[in-house]
Amino acid sequence: MEPVIQRFPDIFETAFSSGQFLKCTLSKPVPTAPEGLKNIYLRPVALKAGPRIAFTYRYKTRDEVKNFTLAEAKQQLEQLLGALFLNADLFTTEQDVTLSFAKNGKATLSAKKPTQTEPADTRHDREKHRLLDPAAPWLHDLGITNAKGEVLSTAQDKWKQINKFLEIVDSLLRDHPLPPNAQIADMGSGKGYLTFALYDFLSRRPGLSPSVTGIELRQNLVDFCNKIAQKAGFAGLQFIANDINDFQPERLDLLIALHACDTATDLALAKGIHARAGIVIVAPCCHKQVRRDMETHNELAPILRHGILEERQAEIVTDGIRALLLEANGYKTNVFEFISTEHTAKNVMITAVDGGRETVDGGRRAVDGGRREEALKKVAALKAGFGIREHYLEKLL
Ligand SMILES: C[S@@+](CC[C@H](N)C(=O)[O-])C[C@H]1O[C@@H](n2cnc3c(N)ncnc32)[C@H](O)[C@@H]1O
């Protein structure tokens, strides 16, 4: 008779081939397993390339997903069972099967009635709710995934950032939907990761047909991104080589500017406010301007003689004033940690949505006077306390 340990991958193979496979978890890692790896979760997925098994490697602080063909998945199981994991629970529509290893290495296989008899849903809900398909060819062209649609180990942080960003957009849009043919700009789009992700995500929304423009100083990046957009058939996505300052949008519904250097974030915010963008999302980076200008006179002065504390304080003041200036211009703002510092140091995000409190004033929109006054007073007090002669966004506005 076939040894117990070999029977498990065979049962898995039969279940998968007959559509009975639901899920499987490999648990109880041995001490020599990769550090932080807690378990591996398997589920069937329907990819464009055909049926696959997604292996989610669950580490203490992150997940990694790899998709395997049946033959590859079976081989993985043969290599992992007993060697790296001492327990495996397989769920099929016919039976629940458990393989466990005792301390002496002896394997036991047991089966019981199935917990679930409904076949696995490999497509519907997951695809409906999926923010991004890792098999999208543009992800490969941008160097995030390999040809099999697997996220490269070197691109895991970027992948997390992209997905987190889309989650934030998704949740903002629930309360503030975009109009059809939404006009969207990504200012300081760089290599276009987020611009592509945003376009891919939004263009799949029925009736939206967005037009997304990446604005980027560097011509080589613009050419690179336009080539990939064309290859992907993304007709509503374009990149232009321009300074944010010279970009004159006729209409803006959504503005994003992530990690646009120093005052480029202020340029982007000013463009968004002037164009009265419905939603603004920025993740500022390198706050040099305010730091250069800061001469603290308030009670924090004695502690800000330490360079690192002064740097952090300058960041807080810069972004705090940005949020207040948005509020002074009728936006409701939110400042929060975008993604854990483990993935990027540039992790503060400011989101702003048009507060809808404008009144018509001489044909131009004006915000609620009282609120504006209040916010501007706070800006003035902060500037006085920290000896800031000028905040670039205030100057632009
Ligand atoms: C750090 S990258 C970030 C790219 C992208 N937004 C991201 O988060 O992956 C910042 C980009 O902004 C561009 N940039 C900086 N100032 C700019 C300006 N005034 N106008 C247009 N692009 C600018 C830079 O060339 C650079 O590619």
The ligand as a MOL file (V3000), in Angstrom:
LIG
                    3D

  0  0  0     0  0            999 V3000
M  V30 BEGIN CTAB
M  V30 COUNTS 27 29 0 0 0
M  V30 BEGIN ATOM
M  V30 1 C 9.2460 59.7890 -5.7890 0
M  V30 2 S 8.5040 59.8450 -7.3650 0 CHG=1
M  V30 3 C 6.9330 59.1820 -7.0250 0
M  V30 4 C 6.2690 58.5400 -8.2000 0
M  V30 5 C 4.8640 57.9990 -7.9680 0
M  V30 6 N 3.9170 59.0280 -7.6610 0
M  V30 7 C 4.8430 56.9190 -6.9020 0
M  V30 8 O 4.4020 57.2060 -5.7750 0
M  V30 9 O 5.2460 55.7980 -7.1980 0 CHG=-1
M  V30 10 C 8.1750 61.5490 -7.6130 0
M  V30 11 C 8.0790 61.9520 -9.0630 0
M  V30 12 O 7.5930 63.2710 -9.1540 0
M  V30 13 C 8.2200 63.9130 -10.2610 0
M  V30 14 N 8.1430 65.3630 -10.0350 0
M  V30 15 C 8.7250 66.0850 -9.0460 0
M  V30 16 N 8.4190 67.3860 -9.1770 0
M  V30 17 C 7.6170 67.4920 -10.2690 0
M  V30 18 C 6.9740 68.5840 -10.9060 0
M  V30 19 N 7.0900 69.8090 -10.4520 0
M  V30 20 N 6.2310 68.3270 -11.9990 0
M  V30 21 C 6.0990 67.0600 -12.4800 0
M  V30 22 N 6.6910 65.9840 -11.9030 0
M  V30 23 C 7.4370 66.2060 -10.8180 0
M  V30 24 C 9.6320 63.3540 -10.2100 0
M  V30 25 O 10.2700 63.4640 -11.4620 0
M  V30 26 C 9.3980 61.9220 -9.7710 0
M  V30 27 O 9.3280 61.0540 -10.8600 0
M  V30 END ATOM
M  V30 BEGIN BOND
M  V30 1 1 1 2
M  V30 2 1 2 3
M  V30 3 1 2 10
M  V30 4 1 3 4
M  V30 5 1 4 5
M  V30 6 1 5 6
M  V30 7 1 5 7
M  V30 8 2 7 8
M  V30 9 1 7 9
M  V30 10 1 10 11
M  V30 11 1 11 12
M  V30 12 1 11 26
M  V30 13 1 12 13
M  V30 14 1 13 14
M  V30 15 1 13 24
M  V30 16 1 14 15
M  V30 17 1 14 23
M  V30 18 2 15 16
M  V30 19 1 16 17
M  V30 20 1 17 18
M  V30 21 2 17 23
M  V30 22 1 18 19
M  V30 23 2 18 20
M  V30 24 1 20 21
M  V30 25 2 21 22
M  V30 26 1 22 23
M  V30 27 1 24 25
M  V30 28 1 24 26
M  V30 29 1 26 27
M  V30 END BOND
M  V30 END CTAB
M  END
